[in-house]
Amino acid sequence: MECTTEDCQNFTSTYLCTRCVSDLQQWLSKIPVLLEEIGTTIAKLDNVRPAGGGGGGGAKPGSAAPINLDALQLAQNLSSVGTDAKAYAHDERAAGLAWLIQDWVTKAELLVSGPEAEHINHVAIRARVQNIAPPMPTRTLLPWLRANAKITITAFDIRNWARRGKLVAVDREPQPTYHPHEVLNAWHDTRATQLATSPKN
């Protein structure tokens, strides 16, 4: 049968093909470190004291502890996730679960590290790429983008953007191909949305 991941089309004996299992394992491998770091975000340790030192006798009786509830929910979500991607491959809901795990990890990374400084001129890169880069299949596209556009995305990103209509394949046979500049547009739009909607610590 075909892998159940949207737009994958690899044949497999389980619900996720070997490539998608490998992609998912990369996301799962990030979770233990994120769970350690997100504790600081949950407690909002950098915001416990008022600006200027606070002074004057501590918290008022009955006042609520400063807690980032969004970070707490993400920590609970990530704590419920298994560590073995191969185990997910036998679940008929595997494709949807993989997408959900990626979404949780991405949001947790934003909460932990905050917005990254924008040192790269992505607008200029997209304009240059549009003129030089032909459509490519995902397997070729991902390393090409790492080398030429200085961004790292996964096959899950590509398939998710295609499923949501942010990307349209140029050709579908023998496998889908995408214009690199359109992938860059999807990445930039997604990143901007995530930063705009990410809860502030």
C-alpha positions, 0 to 999 in steps of 0.5 A: 500500500502507499504511505498514508502521509499526504503527497508521499506516494512511497509504497510501504507495508505499514502506514508510514514509509521508511522515509517518513519514519525517519522524518518523524524520528528527527522530530521525536528526538528533539522532545527530551531536550525541549521538555527540559528547557520548557520548564523555565518558560512555564515558570516564567523565571525571567518575569517573576520579579517586577522591573526595577527590583520590586522591593516591598515584601513579596507576592500578595497573599492569594495572588496567582503564580506567574505561569505560562499556560501555553507552555504548560499545555505544550509540555503535557502534549510532548510528554504524552508522545512516544519516542519510537517513530517505528511504533507510530508506523503501525497506527492507522492515524500515523500521518495525522499524529506525525503532523501534530507532533511536528506542530507541537515541537515547532511551537515548543521551540518558538516558546523556548528560544523565542524569535530568531534574529533575521540575519539572512535576506530571505527576500533577496534569496527568493528573488534569486532562486526564482530565476535559477532553480528548476522544480525539484522532487522533495528528496533533492529540494531539501538539501538544495535549500539548506545549501542555497537558501540557508533554511532547514525544512523537512519532507513533512513541511512540504507535504503539509503545505501541499495539503493546505494549498500553500504549495502546488506540485509542478509535476506529479509523476513519477513523484511531485516536484516543486519550485524552490522559490514557492517553497521558500514563500510557504516557509516564510509565510508559515514562520511569520504566522508562527511568530505572530501567534506564538504566546509571549512569555 
